[in-house]
Amino acid sequence: MSDAPRQDWIASPGAPLRGTLRVPGDKSISHRAVMLGALAEGVTHVTGFLEGEDTRATARVFEQLGVRIETPSASERIVHGVGLHGLLASSDALDCGNAGTGMRLLAGVLAGQGFDSVLVGDASLSRRPMRRITEPLAAMGALIDTDPGGLPPLRIHGSRSLHGIDYALPVASAQVKSALLLAALYAEGETVVREPHPTRDYTERMLAAFGWPIDYAPGQARLAGGHVLRATDVSVPADFSSAAFFLVAASVVPGSELQLEAVGMNPRRTGLLAVLRAMGADIVETTAREQGGEPVADLLVRHAPLRGIEVPVELVPDMIDEFPALFIAAACATGRTTIRGAAELRVKESDRLATMASGLRALGIDIGETPDGAVIEGGRFGGGAVRSHGDHRIAMSFAVAAQLASGEVRIHDVANVATSFPGFMPTALAAGMHLRDATAAA
């Protein structure tokens, strides 16, 4: 199993953020482009591919399964599809690294194969619960063994006959929905997935782009097996989750004015934008357009005083990956911010509610942790040290917080930033943030 070496950052008060940035390609779309390209008939050309550890891990898994994937240049992949039934068994375990998306979606794909597979991950991924996918996949006829507590590795038994189901997700999750939809490609009959709240629809959009008949609307998706995926070119927009750190940083650092180019604006992904605007942020969308079947826009963000709010519960599924950045915005706002309905954050790369609460307290912020959220009183950051617990989004969020701190902030265990934003440090420095490597001795 893969584990990144230990690395620390030291961040300190920075300059106003200025200029124009292009953050890396969307991680979720990059995963899916490789997966569907591999299962399609024909050759898929992917541009804007995220060169992160998570997405590279997914590509390596498909190469282990017999798919030829070329890399003619950075952020570009040419995937030679083998069709739905052309994957080959691997004698070795399939290492997903830190990629929860990769493992959960691959479980759906591999449940329909004619061979056995084992999915493993790094120490962090090996602590993440998988029953939420193994139980509904079992209802479709899959057989997947886990370690005690429903934890990885996932030992997937092939040659099982899958059948469609009508499944209501107990907790809104795009990863679980996507795993079931991918398994449904191999199932007899129709599969319907219903959500308590709409989640991002990347898988639905991309299945349609690859020619698979699918009926979907916010909160529901329906498809039947027995069709074919046909290769198509995919242009990956900039990742909104990566843009989120700079949206918050430019909003809270006085004097900032920053433009972010070609950011993916999928409506099931941009809840943070609505929340920041409700807090008083000055963020303007320009040159809205469509790229690779996804809406994109340039975002111009200027510093503005923020005020605390009660975050609308209905927006939580549309910003689940952006909450660490929102916690920083809330800590900089005047008054109280209340977050509810976000229990999903406890089963991410870390327990993000606990990790953010601990880090904010270490920097002098008054925060009350609840089972499904937090109550944050706006204040001023002091210097100090925080632990990211190997969670890339936690690490980047505290790098933003340090730009307004009274002294240096040491952020422990940041190597996993490479999973989603390997160029974060040079991008942050170019924008005006102060950040340096302070790798701790092993």
N, C-alpha and C positions, 0 to 999 in steps of 0.2 A: 504494500500500500504506500501511496505517496505522501510525504510530509515535507513542507517547505522549511528551509533553515530559519533560525531565529533572526529577527531584524527589528530594530527600534528606529523611531524618528524623534527628532527634537524640533518642535514648531514654536514660533514666537510671533509677537505682534508684527503685522505686515503693512504693506502699502495699500492704497486703494486698488481694487481690481479694475484693470482697463484693457481694452483691445478686443480682438476677435479670436474666438477659440472654436475648434472642432473637436469634440470629445469622441472617443472610440465608438465603433459600431455597436448596435444593440445586442446584448448578450443573448436574450431570449430568442430573437430572430436568427442569430447566428447558429445557435444550437439546432433550431428547427430546419434551417436551410440545409445543413449538412445531413440531417436525418432523412428528410424527405427526398433530397437529392440522391442519397444512397439507395432508397427504396423505389426510386422512379425508374422508368425506362428511358434511357437516353442520357445526355450529358448536361449537367446543371452548372452554370457559371455564377459564382457568388462574388460580389464586390462589396467592400465595406465590412468584411468579416472581422469580428473582434479577435485580435491577437492576444487573447487572455488564456490563462492556464485552464479555466473551465472549458472553454470552447475547443481548445486544442485537445483536451482530454477526450471530448466527444468524438472529434475527428480521428484520434488514434484508435478509439474503440472500433469504429467502423472499418478502419484499415485492418485491424486484427480480424474482422469478420469478412475480409476478402474484397473490400471496396477500394478501388484506386482513387486517390485524392491527390491532385497536383496543387502546388503552391507556386504559381509563376511569379508572384510578387507579394510583398506584405499586404495583408488585408484582402487577399484574393484567394479563392479556392475553385478548382475545377473538379467536380465530383462525377465520376463515371458510375452511373446508377446500375444496379444489378437486378432491379425489379423486386417485387414484394417477397419472392421466394428464392432469391439468389444469394442471400447471405450464407456464409460458410462457418461451421463450428470452429471455435478457438480452443486449443488445448490449455491455454493459460487463462487465468482470471482477467476480467475486463475492468481496468482501473479507471474510475470516474474522477479520481482526484478529490477536489473539494466541491464538485458540481452536483448539488442536489437536483437541479433541473435535469442534468444529464442522466443521473441514476434513475429518477422516477419515470422519465419519458422512455428511456431504454427498457425499463421493465415492461412497459406496454408493448413495445416492439418485439422484444425477445419472448414474451409469453406466447406469441403466435408462431414461433419457429419450430422446425422439426428436429432441433438439437438442444442439448442442455447448455446452460450458461451460468457463470458466476460473476456477479457485479460486486466490486469492492470499492472502497474509497479511503481517503486519508482519515486521520484520527478524529477530525471534526465531523466529517460526513458520517463516520461510523457511529456517531452518537445521535444521529437524526432519525426520528421515527419513520417507519415505512409501512406500518399497518394501514395507513390511510389509502395506500395504493394496493397493497397485497390483498386486503379483504375484498374490495370490489372486483379486482381482477380474478380472485378465486370464485366469485359469483358468476363470472363469465366462463369458468371452467379451467382457469390457470392453476398451476401448482407451483407455489413459491415458498421455499423455506427461508427462515431468517434466524438470526441469533435471538436469545431470550429478550423479551420486551419489544419484539418486532424490529430489531435493529439490523443494519447490514453486517456481514455480506448477505446479498440476495442470491439464493441458489434456485435458479429457474429451470424447471423440468420441461423439456420440449415435447413435441408430438402430442399435444393436447388439443382436443377439438373445442374451440371457443364458440360461444353463442352470445348474441346481443342481449343486453339488459336495459331496463329503464331504471336509472339510478339517481337518487337525490343526494347530493353531497351534504353531509352534516355540517361541514365548514367550507366556506368558499375558498377554492384553491385552483388556480390555473394549471398548476403542475399535475394535480390529481385528475382534473378534467382532461388534460392533454394525454396522460397515460392511458386513460380509458378510450379516448378517441383513436389513439394509435393502435391499441389492441383490437378495436372494432374493425380496423381494416382487414383483419384476419378472421373475423367472427361471422358465423352464419346468422343472417337476419339483421334486424335493426337495433342500434344502440342509441339510447337517449340519455343525456347527462343534464341534470337540472341543478341549478345553483341557488343557494339562499340569497346571494347577492351576485350581480354580474362581475366576472373577472376578465382579465385581458383575453382577447380573442385571437392571439397570434396564430395558434394552431389552426383554428377554423379558417382564417383568411388564407393561410398558406396552403392548406389542403385544397381549397377552392382554386388557388392559383396553379396548383399542380394537377388540376383537372378532376379531382374527386368530388362527386356530387355530395353536397352537405347543406343542410338547412340549419341556420343558426340566427339567433337574436340574443340581445342581452339577457343572460340568465338561463339559456337553454341551447343545446346543440344536439343535432340528430343526423346520423348517417347509417348507411347499410354497407355490409361487406360486398365483395364480389366485383369491385371495379379496379381500375389501373391508375397509378400515378405516372404522369408524363413530365419529363424534365422541363424546366423553365429557368430563365435567368432570374436571380434574386439580387436586388440592390438594397443593402442593409442601411437603414438610417442611423444617425447618431443616437446613442443610448440615453433615454430620458433619465434613468437612474444615475448615470455618470454626470449628466448635466446638473442634476439636483444639487450636488455639493457646491457648484459655482453659482447656481441660482440663489442659494442661501447665503453664500459668502458675499456676493455682490450686493445682496439686499441689506446685510447687517454691517458691512464695513463702510464707514463714512467716506464719501467722495468717489465711490465706485460707479463705473458705467461699463458694462461688459456685454458683448454680443456673442451668442452661441449659435453656431450654424447648423442647419439641417437636422434639427432635433426631432426624433420620432414623437408624434403627437397622438398616438392611439388613445382614444377617449377612455379606455379601460386602464390606462397607465398614468394619466396625468392628474390624479387627485391632488398631489402636492401643489400643483399650480393653482388650483382653485382655493386650497387652504391658505397658501401664501398671500394670494390676492385678498382673501377675507381678512387676513392679518394686517393688510395695508401695503403689501409689496407692490412695487412699480415694475411690472413685467409686461412687455408688449410683444405680441406675435406679429411677424412680418413675413412677406413672401410665402404665404401658405401654399402648399402644393402636395402632390402625391408622388411617392417614390417607392417603387417595388410593391405597389398595392397598399402602402401604408401612408397615412397623412404625416407630413413633416412641415416644419416652419423654422425660421430663424427667430431667436428670442433675444430681445434687448432688455436687460435688467439694470436698473439704477438703484442706488441706495435709497431707502425709505424707512422711516420709523415704523416698527411693527408693534402691534398690540396683541395681547393674549386673547384667545377665543376658546370656545368649546368646539372641538373638531367634529364635524358632522359624521355620525357613525356610517352613513351610507357611502361616504367617500373612502372608508378604510380599505376595502379590497382594491381600490384603484391606486393605492399608494403604499402597499405593504412593504415594498423594498426601500421606500424613501423615508420611513419613520426616523431612522437615526439622524438624518439631516434635519428633519422637522424638529426633533428634540433640541437641536442647537438653535434654530430660529426661535423656538419657544423660550429658551433660556435668555435670549437677547431681547425679547419683547417686553413691553410694559404691561404688567399685570399677570394674570393667571391663564395658563392654557391647560385644558382638560382633554385627555385622550381616553376614549372608551372603545370597546369592541375590537381590540387588537391583540387578543390572546395568541393569535398565530405567530406573533413576534417571539414567543417563548421557544419555538421549535425551528428557528432559523440557524445560521452558522453558529450563533451563540444564542443564549437567552437574551434577546436584544432589550427587553424591558429591564431586566436586572443589570445587564452590562452598561447600558446608557445611564441608568439611575446611579450606579456606583461611580461611574466616571464623572458625571455632573456634580455629584456630592464632593468628590475629590477636588474639584475646581471651585467649590464654594457656592454651588447653586442649590436652592431649596427645591427638592423634588420628592413627592410622595408616590411610591409604587403601589399599584393595585393589581389584582389578578389579571385584568385584561387591558391595562393601560397605565396612565400616570397623571399626576397633577403637578405642573411645573410652574414655579413662580419666577418671573423674569428677574435677572440680577446682573452681576458682573463676574466675569471669570477671573479667578486667581491663577497663578502658576501652579505647577505640581506635576504629578505623574498619573497616568491612567492606563488601564489594561484593556486591550481590544479583544482579548481571548481568541486571537487568530481570526477575527471577523473583519473582512475587508471594509465593509460599510461603516463599522464602528470606527476603525482607524482613520478613514478619510473624514468622517464627521468631526472627530476631535482635532484634526489638522485645521479644519475651518474654525472651530471654537478658539483655538490658540491665537488666531489673528486679532482677537479682541481681548486677550488675556493680559493680566498685569505683569506677567513674567513668562519664562519658558515653560512649555508643556512637553514632557517626555511621554511618548505613546509607545507602549510595549507591544511587541509581537505583531508586526505589520506586514510580514512577508506575503500573506495571502491577498494583499491588494492586487498582486499580479493575476489573481483569478479573474478579475473583472476590468481592471483599469491599470495595465502595466506601465503606462506612461504618466501616471498621476503626478509624480513629483515634478518632472520637467514642465508639464502643463500648468501646474499650480505656480511654479516659479515664474513662468512666462507671464502669468496673469497678475503677479505682484505679491503672492503669498510668500511667507518666510517659512522654510522647511528644509531640514537637512537630515542626512542619514547618520544615525548614531548606533550602528549595529552593536548589540551587546555580545560580549564573549559567550561562547556556548557554555 
